[in-house]
Amino acid sequence: MSVMWTIIGFIVILAFLFLIFAVVRSAAQSDHMPNYDEEYASDFFDEQEDDMY
């Protein structure tokens, strides 16, 4: 019985973290921070390219 409650608790925690992640992503894509993910990704890849050459 305790194993079942441990699994249920783990699933609840994962769902809660996923909910927070979804809220943060929707906030990052709002009018206040447009294209936040794309700009960060492009900067990250530019730094990687500089390191390669």
C-alpha positions as CSV (number, residue, x, y, z in Angstrom):
1,M,0.0,0.0,0.0
2,S,2.8,2.4,0.8
3,V,4.4,1.8,-2.6
4,M,1.2,2.8,-4.3
5,W,1.1,6.1,-2.3
6,T,4.8,6.8,-3.2
7,I,4.0,6.3,-6.9
8,I,0.9,8.6,-6.6
9,G,2.9,11.3,-4.8
10,F,5.7,11.1,-7.4
11,I,3.1,11.5,-10.3
12,V,1.5,14.4,-8.5
13,I,4.9,16.2,-8.0
14,L,5.8,15.6,-11.7
15,A,2.4,17.0,-12.8
16,F,2.9,20.1,-10.5
17,L,6.4,20.7,-12.0
18,F,5.0,20.4,-15.5
19,L,2.3,22.9,-14.7
20,I,4.8,25.4,-13.4
21,F,7.0,24.8,-16.5
22,A,3.9,25.4,-18.8
23,V,3.0,28.7,-17.0
24,V,6.6,29.9,-17.2
25,R,6.8,29.1,-20.9
26,S,3.5,30.9,-21.6
27,A,4.7,33.9,-19.6
28,A,8.0,34.0,-21.6
29,Q,6.0,34.0,-24.9
30,S,3.7,36.8,-23.8
31,D,4.0,40.5,-25.0
32,H,6.5,41.3,-22.2
33,M,9.2,39.0,-23.5
34,P,8.6,38.2,-27.2
35,N,10.6,35.4,-28.8
36,Y,12.5,34.9,-25.6
37,D,13.3,31.2,-26.3
38,E,14.4,31.8,-29.9
39,E,16.8,34.7,-28.9
40,Y,18.3,32.6,-26.1
41,A,18.8,29.6,-28.4
42,S,20.4,31.7,-31.2
43,D,22.8,33.2,-28.7
44,F,23.7,29.8,-27.3
45,F,24.4,28.4,-30.7
46,D,26.4,31.4,-31.8
47,E,28.7,30.9,-28.7
48,Q,29.1,27.2,-29.6
49,E,30.1,28.1,-33.2
50,D,32.7,30.5,-31.9
51,D,34.2,27.8,-29.7
52,M,34.5,25.4,-32.6
53,Y,36.5,27.6,-34.9
